[in-house]
Amino acid sequence: MNDMITVRGFVASEVKSSTTTRGTATASFRLGTTERRYDRANNTWVDGNTNWYTVQSFRFLAGHVGCSIKKGQRVLVAGRLRLRQWEHEGRVYHVAEIDAESVGHDLMWGSANFTRMSGTSAPADSTAADSAAAGISPSDQALADPASVSAGSSSEWEAEDAEQAPPEDESVPAGMDDPEGTGPLMVNTTTGELVGAGV
């Protein structure tokens, strides 16, 4: 199966991190998604069925998942759905797995503080590397030849963002004033925190 899905749910197990025999980092966890439905008879929202997935992540994503995701947290997972089945002692078992391409906290349920990890970005594909060597920006390459941008390559904004990483502990305007009237608030680009005179 090669279906891309996005699932919103809760982490139901601790993250299991390991390394394959070839040295590839992996991390996996169980994800539960419970539908909510309105019970007209009782005039209230109730839990419906819960679907269970095993989320698998690899390489750099696995490292980030291992240090960021904890049991009980609400997350969003995007990736490829795989349905597997096997037989044991006469019974057939089924499991739904997601090969994750992205994992993140669901900010509907709380806040998070993003920390950009330097030196852990995925390697550029050959098209991007060839374009960079020729002095062609990713946006110009996409305009000139949209077919040359592979489906698995980083998006244009990711490539441009990687080239223009802010220096450590730089603060940029947050676009709002301190409610206490002490001046404009700033955002620390390393921590994502608001900084300013009254903060």
Buried (B, 14 or more C-beta within 10 A) or exposed (E): EEEEEEBEBBBBBEBEBEEEEEEEBBBBBBBBBEEEEEEEEEEEEEEEEEEEBBBBBBBBBBBBBBEBBEEEBBBBBBBBBBEEEEEEEEEEEEEBBBEBBEBBBBEEEEEEEEEEEEEEBEEBBEBBEEBBEEEBBBEEBBEEEEEBBEEEBBEBEEBEBBEEEEEEEEBEEBEEEBEEEEEEBBBBBBEEEBEBEEE
